[in-house]
Structures are given as C-alpha cells and as structure tokens.
Amino acid sequence: MAMASSKLVLHHGSILVHEPVDSRLRPPRGLLHFHSLFATWATGNKAVQNSSVRWRCSGCCFQFRTCSCKWKRLVGSCSTSEFVIAHDENYGNKQVISLSPRLYDYILKNVREPEILRQLREETASMRGSQMQVSPDQAQLLAMLVQILGAERCIEVGVYTGYSSLAIALVLPESGCLVACERDAKSLEVAKKYYQLAGVSHKVDVKYGLAADTLHSLILNGEAGSYDFAFIDAEKRMTRKYFELLLQLVRVGGLIVIDNVLWHGKVADPLVNDARTVSIRNFNEQLLDDKRVSISMVPIGDGMTICRKR
C-alpha cells in the first residue's frame, strides 16, 4: 500500500482500482480499517455503521487532484456519496457495494427482531463489553441457518448476555437443545433471565466455565457427531482449538459458524500484527485450505465464516 506503484485508493472504507498513487499522499493509517470509519452504534457499541455519522474528505479521493476513472463517473464526488461501487479488474469488474451508515440503517429496518431480543439488546447496550453482542442482522442469519438446517442440537461457545443464543433457542423445536458455554457469571445471569422471560429455558443447557473443558466433556460423554449447528464467538486466540473440538461434535452436513473473522478490518492490514489479529488472520488462512469443511466468509457484522462439515 505504501509503494508509489500501487493502484489502490481508499474511499469510505473501500479499496478501488485507481491511477498510481504517491505514497506521500497515503491517508492516515486509521482510515485503512473499514470499521474505524464508523462510530459507536447505539445498539451496544457493536462494530457496525452508525447512521448518525457523516464524514467528508476535503477533496476527491483524499485530495488526489486527478480523478477521471470509471469509478468517479459511477458514484460522483466523495464529498456527496455515501457508498461506493468498487471495480476490481481481476474479477471481471464485478460491482461491489460498500455499506454506508444510511444503507446499514435500511438493512436493520428490514430485520425481524422479536420484541424480547430488542429488550435484551437494549439492556446489554449499557453494560461493559456490549460490543461483544452480535448485531440484529447477524442474529437473524444465525436463526435462519438453524431453521434451514432443521437443527435440533446446537452449541454456542461464548454466550455473553445471550442475544445470539436466545435468537437460536427461539427457533429450535420444543425438543431442541442448545448447549450454551460461558465463563462470565455476571453476563450469564442476564442471559438466563431472558431465557426465562422468553420461555425457552428448557431448551438451553447452560454450561458455566471454560468452553474447552465443556467441549472435551461432551466428546468424552460419547456425543461426538451428534450436534447439528455450532457458533463460535469467544476468545479469538482460542478459535482454532474451539473449531477442532466442534468439528468432532458436529455431524457430517452440520454447520460451524465463526464470528469476527474480519476483526474490524484489521486482518487485511499488514501493518497490524497484535496477537488477536494475527490469530484470526492465521485461522482464516488455515480454514481456506481445510478440506474437511466447505466455507463461505460473509461480510455481515464483523464478518462471519459459515463452515459445513464434509
């Protein structure tokens, strides 16, 4: 990105084919992170776009004085556009929309969020660590995957206050079961309260303690290959370990979904090499070559990868 021969330019968080750029005109490093362009979202500090945020650069393409590319003709000047259509010549000039705050608000308005989930989301928003809660569009996708799969036995690693696990439990059949693994007692109490309010406590088997220990116990108990669906949203440096254990517990044809695979955009920035980012980046690279699963990385929320066990 710092090379003068680079043909990439960032605009509202997107990487676009453009004319050669002088590295001295490179935008501040913080702008390289897609999610850093968006402020705290009112539904709980989740790393998603905020409709109240509007930012403007002082000239087209971060003050690049010449801009006659096809992209400019499509979206106009960046001082007025709220989203971009990116062209990548390596993929046949496929047009890709980058979400703006306004467009993300539109998506949220088209999410069917049950009232009990809305109440939980709003209570969680005032709590420490509220950014760990999945967004409503993510929860809706998880619930739909469970329904499409016809899942009856599920596992969640990392419950926090229970937004995603409640979304799953609500769509499970009465005979269904969700093993909910969480090590924080305070947040787990909130989750249990909402399981009770929603009338799904009988579907949720709460496991307080280290998730790795719980998963090992399930395997030793002869439950390998008996689960339909699993969701990982816990300590990022443990993702690989959780994945390996869940791969034993989930049946062939079952799904394992991993959250935060885009990690606020840090995984795509070679200048960011903290332990968590490197761990997620390495996991993504390893998963790409893992023939035991079929995969689809989905840019929803902070990024989720859906894995189907072969």
Secondary structure, DSSP 8 states (H G I E B T S, - for coil): --STT--EEEETTEEEE-S---GGG---GGGGSGGGGS---TTTS-SS--TT-----SSHHHH-S---SHHHHHH--TTT-S--EE--GGGTT--EE---HHHHHHHHHT----HHHHHHHHHHTTSTTGGGS--HHHHHHHHHHHHHHT--EEEEE--TTSHHHHHHHHHS-TT-EEEEEE--HHHHHHHHHHHHHHT-GGGEEEEES-HHHHHHHHHHTT-TT-EEEEEE-S-GGGHHHHHHHHHHHEEEEEEEEEE-SSGGGGGG-TT---HHHHHHHHHHHHHHT-TTEEEEEE-STT-EEEEEE-
